[in-house]
C-alpha cells in the first residue's frame, strides 16, 4: 500500500516529539558521578584535544583518538559533519559498518559529492545531505548512546592539521540523548535550519559537580544565552574566534569591558578584515584584541568567562550561525576545563605577538 511522504513525516514528527518529552523528564536530577551507563566524574568524563598546526605531520592528531573510539563502537555511530575528508575517520566508519555497527551520516549538501562521503556511500553507509540554503555546520559524533565528540574541528586535513581547533569527548548518556535527538531530526525527519523542531526547555544537566548546558541553533536561542552569560562576567572574558559579526555579542563584550572586566581576544586574520566583522570595533574601543599568527585558519569558536565557564562548539559568533545554520554549543561550568582552554589561549596569544 502506498503511503504519502507527508503522512510518513507527520507520524515520524509525532514519534520524535514523544521521544523529546522523555528527554525533558530526564533533565531534572543530576547524573551520578560514575554510573554503569558511562557517565563519569570530573577527571574521567571528558578528553580535550587541541590541534598543533606547527607540526608537519598529517596523522596522529586529534582525529586518531576519534578514529579509535569509532573502532571501539559496539552498536551505533551517528555522524553529523560539515565535511569529511580524513582517511582515518572514513576508514574507521567503514570498518564499523563492516562489523554490523549501525553507522549513519548527515552532511552539508555542498560537500556530499566529496571523495570521503562517496567512499562511505560506496560501502553502503547511509548519508543524508541537508539540501538547504543554510549550512549543516555541525561537527559531532555520537557513539553507542554514551559518548559525544564535538568542537570546532571539521573532519578534514586542513582543519585537523593546519588550523587551530578543539575536539572534545564527553561521556554522558544524557548528552548523547540530546545529540541523538538532533541527529534524528535531520536524518529521519529531514528537518534542517528553519524547519528544526522547537528547542527543549531547561536543556542542562550535571556531571559530577560540573554544570553542562547544551543548545542547538537556529531554534535554541544561542545568542541570547551567550549574551546573558557575558553580561554576568565579573573579572575576565577571553575569546578565541574565527570571527565575530553578531552585534548582540559584541555589545555585551563592550558593555562588560566598560565596567572594568578584562577582555582579550585572538581572531582569524583573514576573517577579521571582512565586511561586517566587529573585531575592529573592539580594537577601536581599546580592547586587547589580536589577529592570529597561524597561516591556516584560527577556527576556534570559544569564549571563556571568569576562568570558570567555557562556551564552545560549531557555532561561529555570526548571524548565519544564529538564524540559518544547524549548529551546537556547549556551556561548560568547569574551572578545570576553563584552565585548559586558557592555556590554549595563551599559546595563540603568544603566537599572535601578544
C-alpha positions in Angstrom: 0.0 0.0 0.0 1.4 3.4 -1.0 1.6 5.9 1.9 2.1 9.6 1.1 5.5 11.0 2.2 3.8 13.8 4.0 1.8 11.3 6.2 5.0 9.5 7.0 6.7 12.7 8.0 3.8 13.6 10.3 4.0 10.2 12.0 7.7 10.5 12.5 7.4 14.0 13.9 4.9 12.9 16.5 7.2 10.0 17.5 10.2 12.3 17.8 8.2 14.8 19.9 7.2 12.0 22.2 10.9 11.0 22.5 11.7 14.6 23.3 9.2 14.6 26.1 11.0 11.7 27.6 14.2 13.7 27.5 12.6 16.7 29.2 11.6 14.4 32.0 15.2 13.3 32.4 16.5 16.8 32.7 15.6 17.1 36.4 18.0 15.1 38.6 21.8 15.4 38.1 23.6 12.4 36.7 25.7 10.4 39.1 29.4 10.9 39.2 30.2 7.5 37.8 27.5 5.1 36.8 27.1 1.9 34.8 25.9 3.8 31.7 29.2 5.6 31.2 28.8 8.9 32.9 32.0 9.7 34.7 33.0 12.2 37.3 35.4 15.1 36.5 38.8 13.8 35.6 37.4 11.0 33.5 34.2 12.2 31.9 36.0 14.2 29.2 39.0 14.3 27.0 40.1 17.6 25.4 42.3 17.8 22.3 43.8 20.8 20.5 45.3 20.8 17.0 49.0 21.5 16.5 49.3 23.5 13.2 53.1 23.9 13.6 53.7 20.2 13.0 54.4 18.8 9.6 52.6 15.5 10.2 49.1 14.8 8.8 48.5 11.7 11.0 48.3 11.1 14.8 46.3 14.3 15.6 43.0 14.6 17.4 41.3 12.5 14.6 43.4 9.5 15.7 41.6 9.5 19.1 38.2 9.8 17.4 39.0 7.0 14.9 40.0 4.7 17.9 36.7 5.5 19.6 34.8 4.6 16.4 36.8 1.4 16.1 35.7 0.5 19.7 32.0 1.2 18.9 29.7 -1.8 19.6 26.3 -0.7 18.3 25.8 2.8 16.8 27.8 5.6 15.3 25.9 8.7 14.2 27.9 11.4 12.5 26.8 15.0 11.7 29.7 16.7 9.9 30.0 19.7 7.6 32.8 18.0 5.6 34.6 14.6 5.7 38.0 14.2 4.2 40.2 12.5 6.8 41.1 9.0 5.8 41.4 7.9 9.4 37.7 8.7 10.1 36.5 7.4 6.7 38.2 4.1 7.2 37.1 3.7 10.8 33.5 4.3 9.8 33.7 1.7 7.0 35.3 -0.8 9.5 32.5 -0.1 11.9 29.9 -0.7 9.2 31.6 -3.9 8.1 31.2 -5.4 11.6 27.5 -4.6 11.7 27.6 -1.4 13.8 24.8 0.9 12.7 26.6 3.9 11.0 24.7 6.9 9.7 25.9 10.2 8.4 24.4 13.7 7.9 26.4 16.3 6.0 26.3 19.6 4.2 24.9 19.1 0.7 27.6 21.3 -0.8 30.2 18.6 0.3 28.2 15.5 -0.3 30.0 14.7 -3.5 33.4 14.7 -1.9 35.5 11.5 -2.2 35.3 10.8 1.5 31.5 10.8 1.6 31.5 8.9 -1.7 33.6 6.2 -0.1 31.1 5.8 2.7 28.2 5.6 0.3 30.0 3.0 -1.8 30.5 0.9 1.3 26.7 1.0 2.0 26.7 3.6 4.7 23.5 5.8 4.5 24.2 9.5 4.1 21.7 12.4 4.0 22.5 16.0 2.9 20.6 19.0 4.2 19.6 20.3 0.8 19.0 23.7 2.2 20.5 27.2 1.7 21.8 27.4 5.2 24.7 25.2 6.3 24.6 21.9 8.1 27.6 23.1 10.1 27.7 20.6 12.9 30.8 18.6 13.8 29.6 15.9 16.2 29.8 12.2 16.5 27.6 10.1 18.9 28.9 6.6 19.8 26.9 3.8 21.4 24.5 6.3 23.1 27.1 7.1 25.7 29.7 9.5 24.3 29.7 12.6 22.2 32.6 14.1 20.3 32.2 17.7 19.3 34.0 21.0 18.9 35.2 23.3 16.1 37.2 20.7 14.1 35.9 19.7 10.7 37.0 16.2 9.7 39.5 17.5 7.1 43.3 17.6 6.9 43.3 21.4 6.9 41.1 21.6 10.0 42.9 18.8 11.9 46.5 19.7 11.0 46.6 23.3 9.7 44.0 25.2 11.6 43.6 26.0 15.3 40.7 23.8 16.6 39.5 21.9 19.6 37.9 18.5 19.8 36.1 17.4 23.0 34.9 13.9 24.1 32.2 13.9 26.7 30.9 10.7 28.3 27.3 11.2 29.3 24.2 9.3 28.3 22.2 12.5 28.8 24.3 14.5 26.3 24.3 11.6 23.9 20.5 11.5 24.0 20.3 15.2 23.2 22.7 15.0 20.3 20.9 11.8 19.1 17.6 13.7 19.1 19.2 16.4 16.9 20.6 13.8 14.6 17.3 12.0 14.2 15.6 15.3 13.5 17.9 15.8 10.5 18.5 12.2 9.3 15.0 10.8 9.8 12.7 13.8 9.6 14.7 15.8 7.1 14.3 18.9 9.2 17.2 21.4 9.0 17.6 25.1 9.7 14.3 26.9 9.9 12.4 23.6 9.9 14.1 22.4 13.1 11.8 21.3 15.9 11.3 23.7 18.9 14.1 23.6 21.4 13.6 21.6 24.7 13.2 23.8 27.8 15.9 23.8 30.5 18.4 21.9 28.5 21.1 21.1 31.0 22.5 18.6 33.4 25.2 18.0 36.0 28.1 15.5 35.6 29.6 15.2 39.0 29.9 18.8 40.2 30.1 20.3 36.7 27.1 22.1 35.2 26.7 21.4 31.5 24.2 23.2 29.2 23.6 22.5 25.5 21.8 24.5 22.8 21.3 24.0 19.1 20.7 26.7 16.5 18.8 28.1 14.9 16.0 27.0 17.3 17.7 27.3 20.7 18.3 30.9 21.4 22.1 30.5 21.5 23.0 34.2 21.1 20.5 35.1 23.9 22.2 32.7 26.3 25.7 33.8 25.4 24.8 37.4 25.9 23.2 36.6 29.3 26.4 34.8 30.4 28.7 37.5 29.1 26.7 40.2 30.9 27.3 38.2 34.1 31.1 38.3 33.7 32.8 39.8 36.8 36.5 39.5 36.0 37.5 38.4 32.6 36.4 37.4 29.1 38.8 35.5 26.8 37.8 35.0 23.1 39.3 32.6 20.5 37.1 33.0 17.4 37.2 32.5 13.7 35.1 35.7 13.5 32.7 37.9 15.4 29.9 39.5 13.4 26.9 39.2 15.8 26.3 42.7 17.2 24.5 41.5 20.4 27.5 39.5 21.5 29.9 42.3 20.6 27.8 44.8 22.5 27.7 42.6 25.6 31.5 42.3 25.5 31.9 46.1 25.1 29.5 46.7 28.0 31.4 44.5 30.4 34.8 46.0 29.3 33.4 49.4 30.0 32.5 48.1 33.5 36.1 47.1 34.1 36.1 43.4 33.0 39.3 42.5 31.4 38.8 41.4 27.8 41.3 39.7 25.5 40.7 38.1 22.1 42.5 36.3 19.3 40.8 36.2 15.9 41.5 34.8 12.5 43.3 37.5 10.5 41.5 36.9 7.2 38.0 36.9 8.7 38.7 39.9 10.9 39.2 42.1 7.8 35.9 41.1 6.1 32.9 43.4 5.9 30.7 43.1 9.0 33.4 41.9 11.3 33.3 43.5 14.8 36.9 42.9 15.6 38.0 46.4 14.5 35.1 47.8 16.6 36.6 46.0 19.7 40.1 47.3 18.9 38.9 50.9 18.4 37.2 50.7 21.9 40.7 49.9 23.3 40.2 46.2 24.0 43.2 43.9 23.9 42.5 42.0 20.6 44.9 40.3 18.3 45.0 38.7 14.9 46.3 35.2 14.8 49.8 34.2 13.7 48.9 30.9 12.0 48.9 30.8 8.2 46.0 28.4 8.5 42.6 29.2 10.0 42.2 30.3 13.6 39.0 28.3 13.6 38.1 28.0 17.3 34.7 29.2 18.5 35.4 29.6 22.2 34.7 32.1 24.9 36.0 31.7 28.5 34.2 33.7 31.2 35.8 34.4 34.6 38.1 31.4 34.3 35.2 29.1 35.1 32.8 28.9 32.1 33.7 27.6 28.7 31.4 28.3 25.6 32.4 26.1 22.7 31.0 24.2 19.7 30.5 24.6 16.0 28.8 28.0 16.3 30.6 30.9 14.8 29.5 34.1 16.5 27.6 35.3 13.5 24.1 36.0 12.3 24.2 32.9 9.9 25.1 30.7 12.8 22.2 32.1 14.9 19.5 32.2 12.3 20.2 29.8 9.4 22.8 27.1 10.1 22.4 23.9 12.1 24.9 24.3 15.0 25.6 23.1 18.5 27.0 25.0 21.5 28.1 23.7 24.9 28.2 25.7 28.1 30.6 24.0 30.5 30.8 25.4 34.0 34.2 24.0 35.0 37.3 25.7 36.2 39.3 22.6 35.2 38.2 22.8 31.6 38.5 26.6 31.6 42.1 26.4 32.7 42.9 24.1 29.7 41.2 26.4 27.2 43.1 29.4 28.7 46.4 27.6 28.2 45.4 27.3 24.5 44.5 31.0 24.5 47.9 32.0 25.9 49.7 29.9 23.3 47.7 31.6 20.5 48.2 35.0 22.0 52.0 34.5 22.1 51.9 33.2 18.5 50.0 36.4 17.5 52.7 38.5 19.2 50.8 39.4 22.4 
